[in-house]
Amino acid sequence: MAIVELIFVAFLLSIIHIVQHFRKTMSYWKVRGVKHIPPLPVVGNMLRAFKFDRHFFHVYNKMYHAFPEERMVGMYEFTTATLILRDPELIKTVLVSEFSTFPDRGPIMFNPGCILYWSIFSLGGNKWRAIRSKLLTPFTTGRLKLILPSVTRSCLEFLESGPKELTLDILRQLTLRIFSQTMFGIDIKSEEAEFLENYRGMLSVSKSKVVQQVGLTFFPRFSDFMSFKFMPIHLEKYFRSFLNAILNKKMDDSSWRDDAITILNEMRKRGKVHFHDKEKDMEELFDFNDELAQAQAFLLLFAALEPSSITLMHLAYDLAQSPDSQNKARQEIKALLQKYGGYSWECVKEMKYLNCCLKETLRLHPPLQFLNRVCNKDTELGGVKLDKGTRIVVPLQNLHLDPNYFSDPKKYKPERFLDEKIHQFIYLPFSDGPRICLGSRFFIMEALTLFAHILEKFELSISKEMKLPLKYEPITVFLTPKINNPVIIHLKKIN
């Protein structure tokens, strides 16, 4: 009887401890005087997300608009206290001014065995700094100038194939070809179909997959116990094998100096990556193995395909919806081609209006709707004391559509980037600070070159097969149109 009573007391004490823990957790913003919507037990402010009928960013949208006079708003992502930033100066503090306090993204949806787990997207600390500094080399201005002719050849090949339309799948295939040739220094046309089939399998959506990704982000221990995965094991094995073959094939190939694969292979050969902090006068060496090389290669390839192809698709959609903007861009392109006698670095760089069209598309449709960071120590932000590990969210979609910062914010108006003063820390399609998108300049060059070729030869219009208005999948990471109603842009050849 004594043993039973002891077990009962232990159980009762455990329940009391759990209740007290949740009560303390769910009062995090209340005791700090930060405005927030009262949370529900365990699920916090996330109950609406599990209806699976709207994209995840709508959860932040509700919080962003709940207290319009506040610089920041608190919320609870399940039991995780999260701070939503609304003020550009606070955003600047987190991304740039006090970056050393908010350097990392914190837990994200990759399980420890996932190929992306050791990528610079997930890594933090000096190891992230060391690897990222090496990966900057392929994206320098000098190298982008060298690869522009290769990008131009890929665009011409696409035009010569006689395209009738633009879709997300077509743009994925095109960006895969451009990136693999310029940044990996290889041609993968023979493996293209198999790769894209497996790639689409990785991106396939389901409620169970979302539950696993949410679990990996917010309940990592439970997810480890349940063996949650970002992607199925057979796809994990395929991508590792695919990238390992590329890395090994290029190990002794010096014909493409300073491309991404060459840089990764150099680190593989050394087995180490070096970090030097001049300010602190400190040095560190980190091991660099095949797993780390595969992770960086896959991250670069993934970033070159999904956010890039989604943005290009939205650019085609926006231009098709805005004939005036399309014609303005076309006239600029023709004038510059005549001025420079064809495509060159200077010609593409001078396509200011087309660049404004791209910027406006990124404002209306940022492929990622939010940025996230965590503080690595107890700190203070905007007069609010934050514990180490507190999650910070910058809601890009909401900032980009806020009428306080953009006039007529839902209208596609490229001219605003010529006429209006855009606050640097409100418009953040590539993030900012030390974690700014590694390949942003490559993507801008690629997008301008591709659409200059397309607009020079074709008129864009919405296909009759497509139903408007445009709607999005509710359970995808990126802002992806409905699978059963994809974006289809008709291409009419200009005589």
C-alpha positions, 0 to 999 in steps of 0.5 A, a space after each residue: 500500500 505504501 508503494 501505491 501511495 508513493 506512486 500516486 504522490 509522485 504522479 500528483 507532484 508531476 501533474 502539479 509541476 507540469 501545470 505550473 510550468 505551462 502556467 509560467 510559460 503561457 504568462 511570458 508576455 503578460 509579465 513583460 507587459 507585451 500586448 498579445 492575444 491570450 493563448 490556449 493551453 498547449 496550442 497557444 495561438 496556433 489552433 487556427 493553423 490546424 484547420 489546414 485551410 490557410 497558409 501558415 503566415 496567416 497566423 502571423 497576419 492575425 497577430 500583426 494586425 491585432 495591435 496596430 499601434 504596437 512596435 512588437 506583439 507577443 504570441 505563443 507558437 504552442 508553448 514557445 513564446 514568440 515576438 512579432 516585430 512591427 517596427 523597422 528599427 527593432 528589425 534592424 536591431 535584430 538583423 544587423 545592429 545586435 546580430 551577435 545576440 540574434 545570430 541563429 534561426 533556432 530549431 527548424 524543421 530538419 531532423 538530425 539525419 536530414 541532408 539540410 540539417 548541417 547546411 548553413 541555413 541551419 548551422 550557427 556560431 563560428 562554424 556557420 561563419 567559416 563555411 559561409 565565408 567560403 561559399 561567398 566566392 562563387 557569388 562575387 561580382 567578378 564571377 557573376 560577370 564570367 558566368 553571364 554568357 552561360 546564363 544567356 546561352 541557357 536563355 537562348 536555348 529555351 527560346 529556341 525550343 519554341 515555348 508556348 507557356 510558362 509554368 512553375 515546372 517549366 521554370 524549375 527545369 530552367 533554373 535547374 539547368 542554369 544553376 547546375 551549369 554555372 554554379 556546379 559546372 556540370 550539365 545534368 540534362 541526362 539526369 534531369 527528369 529523375 531529379 525533378 521527379 524526386 524533387 517534386 516528391 520532396 515538395 509533396 504536401 500532406 497534413 501528416 508531413 506538416 505535423 512532422 515539420 511543426 513537431 521538428 520545429 517546436 517539439 524536437 525531443 518528442 519528434 526525435 522519439 517519434 522519428 519524425 522526418 523532413 523527407 522520406 528516407 528513400 529521397 534522402 538517400 537519392 539526393 545524397 547519392 546524386 550530390 556525392 556523384 557530382 562532388 566526386 566527379 568534379 574532385 579533380 576537375 579544375 576547368 571551372 575554378 571557383 564554382 560552388 562544387 570546386 569550393 566544397 571539394 577544396 574543403 573536403 580535401 583539407 578536411 577542415 575549414 578555418 575561421 578567423 575573427 580579426 576583431 577578437 584576434 581568435 582562430 578556430 578549425 572545424 572538421 569538414 566532411 562529405 556530409 557537410 559538403 552534401 548539405 551545402 550543395 543541396 541547400 544551394 541547389 534547393 534555394 536556386 530552384 524553389 524560391 527562385 522558380 516561384 518568384 519567376 512564376 510570380 513575375 510572369 504572372 504580375 507582368 501578364 496582369 499588367 500590360 503597361 508594366 510589361 510594355 515599359 519593360 520591353 521598350 527598356 530592354 530593346 533600347 538597352 540591347 541596341 545601346 550595348 549591341 546585345 547582352 552584357 553585364 553592363 546591359 543587364 545591370 542597366 535594366 532598371 525598370 525590369 529590376 523594379 518589376 522584379 522588386 515589386 513582385 518580391 514585395 507582393 509575393 515574397 517566397 518566404 513570408 517570414 524570417 525567424 531568429 532566437 536570442 542566444 542570451 538574456 537580453 533586452 529589445 525595445 525595453 522588453 527583457 527577453 530570456 535566452 532562446 526567445 523566438 523572434 519573427 519578422 513577418 515579411 508578408 505583412 510588412 510588405 503589404 502595410 499601407 503605413 509603408 507602401 501606398 496602395 500596397 496591394 497594387 502591382 506598381 513597379 514605379 514605386 521603386 523609382 519614386 518612393 523612398 523604401 525603408 531598408 528594414 521594411 522591404 526584406 525579400 532577401 533578409 539583411 545583415 550577415 545572414 542575407 541571402 547568399 545568392 541574391 545577386 546571382 538570382 537577380 542577374 538570372 531573373 533579369 537576363 531570362 525575362 529580358 530574353 522572354 519579353 524581347 520575343 514574347 507577349 505574356 498573358 494569363 492562360 484561359 485554362 487558369 482560374 482567377 483569383 490566384 490561390 495558394 496551397 495552405 500547407 507548403 513552406 513557400 507561397 505555392 499556388 494551388 496544385 489543381 489551379 497552377 499559374 499558366 502564362 501564355 506566350 505569344 510570339 512578337 513578330 
